């Protein structure tokens, strides 16, 4: 459990420094979240950071899929 929190903390730190990198570590290269974050970061650094932190904190699908839930808790 502490390891999961540590990984989330590191992903958020990386998302502040370079937003697509934090999203890439969580979702992978070819995910829709990564593409949106990359586009927002190219258009403006601040929207990329805001989106990356939102995706990493508010929607964590791997936490809920193991329990049988199909939608993230927002």
Secondary structure, DSSP 4 states (H G I P E B T S, - for coil): -HHHHHHHHHHHHHHHHSHHHHHHHHH-TTSHHHHHHHHHHHH-HHHHHHHHHHHHHH--HHHHHTTT--S---
